[in-house]
Amino acid sequence: MALATLYDPIDLKCDHFGGMVRPCLARWLNRIQVILFVIAWNLSFDVANACPVLLKGVEMQPFPTVSRHEIKAFAVEQTARGTFWKEIPLQIDPLDRDGDLIFFQEPSWRREQLTFQDRIALKPSDFGPAHPRPSDLPCTTTFANKVTLKSDPARAAWIMGCRGPVAATTKSLPSGKPDLVQYQESGATLTSNNFTYAFNKKNQMLFESIVLNGFGPLASKADLSIRSDVKKFFTLNFDSSDVESYIELYRTGPVAVVARVSFYLKILFFKIKLALMTDVSFFDDAALIPMFISLPKSGRDHLHPGSGMIYSWKMDQEGSKIRERVQLPEIQPQVVRAGYQQLAEVGRRFCEGDMCRFGYGVVADGKGLQLDFGIRRRLVEMGLFPQLVRDINPTRNALDWRRDRIGDLRDRRGLYLETSGLEEGEHQFDLWLRIGQEQNWQSTCPTPALVSGL
């Protein structure tokens, strides 16, 4: 599931182009800038912390000189026979200095040394009691760190560097157990014990369907509409049929599937591979989607209000059994068209200090889907925050979005993002998604944790 918009107002000298449409458009295409948001998810829900614990290698105390494959995680298990160590799933994903995932051709990267940038993922549901713990450690260690949940200090896990096998008294991970999240490339589907997520095979920034196990179809037929009303230039309208996107790289692990998506833009006779790669992490109880917006020039100077995007989907469960959780404003087209300053007055109501939080969920029988946005106040002051669209047709018409190929617009929900108030430069915010038990949606993502030496 994804959102995208694009425009480039730099040096567009096309006010009187006459028969020069294609040369002018080609110049524009050569300088195009893309604002892209990718959404996809995969979740399971057995504890109140329905989000992973994410740590950086630099948080290890002291920072260890150890290869990645030697790093293991353990929790304490208490039984009638006593207190024992058990190994729990841990995943290390190498990141570069910009925070992007690194994909490797060969598995030898697992034997390379841990770096400051490496991301370490754990499941809070695997944590055990913090006290007491066995007197003997589960392996011959080079370092040992205790990870405690901030929301529940009585629960903890231990990350250790193990030289050699774990002790015979330690309960090892079962061999041959399938990963929590699995991706079937041929069918373009993600599966877990909780849901099946089917990508649109021609455009994997969109989903074809989301089915929640034990509940049934939840949403389907995602689509998007994009409008850039460029000053002193013609209005640019795009939708999902103008973009092709594919998962080109992915890696499965014991805690998550990580993937990279590449995008192609189609305009008239052109099919252009965009210099854009977007990384997404699919955990079994949440998905992290870092969102980046890079503008070559100020949107305030080059875009009219009403420039932005609507991402919509069809609701497959309607009626009295569906309940909405709305923690974001509903779109008011007249406010959007009035400009980002008036729009910001609406968005800042959801801010506390420097952080603003927005959410939208649908629930039936205690289960459903939740989208959580964490956006800095600085961006909200520029008019950038999600707005709920309950009825696509009147909203599209009120914003003068004349081109739309969504088709059947009944029973659809959508989110709108306005981009005309953004300053030049790169802007970032995070989207977390959860599917499953509503009771798990009270905590923030990722699950906050403290790291200390053993």
Secondary structure, DSSP 8 states (H G I E B T S, - for coil): -EEEEE---TT---TT-TT-HHHHHHHHHHT--EEEEE-------SSS--S-EEEEGGGSSS----BGGGEEEEEEEEETTEEEEEEE--EEE-B-TTS-B---SSGGGGGSB--TT-EEEE-GGG-EESSS--SS-SS-EEEEEEEEESS-TTEEEEEEEESS---TTSB---TT---SSEEETTTTEEE-SSEEEEEETTEEEEEEEEEETTTEEEEEEEEEEEEE-BTTS--EEEEGGGEEEEEEEEEE-SSEEEEEEEEEEEETTEEEEEEEEEEEEEESS-EEEEEEEEESS-HHHHB-TT-EEEEEEEESS-STT-EEEEES-B--HHHHHH-HHHHHHHHGGGEETTEEEEEEEEEETTEEEEEEEEEEHHHHTTT-S-EEES-HHHHHHHTT---------TTEEEEEEE-TT--SEEEEEEEEEEEEEGGGGGS-SS--EEEEE-
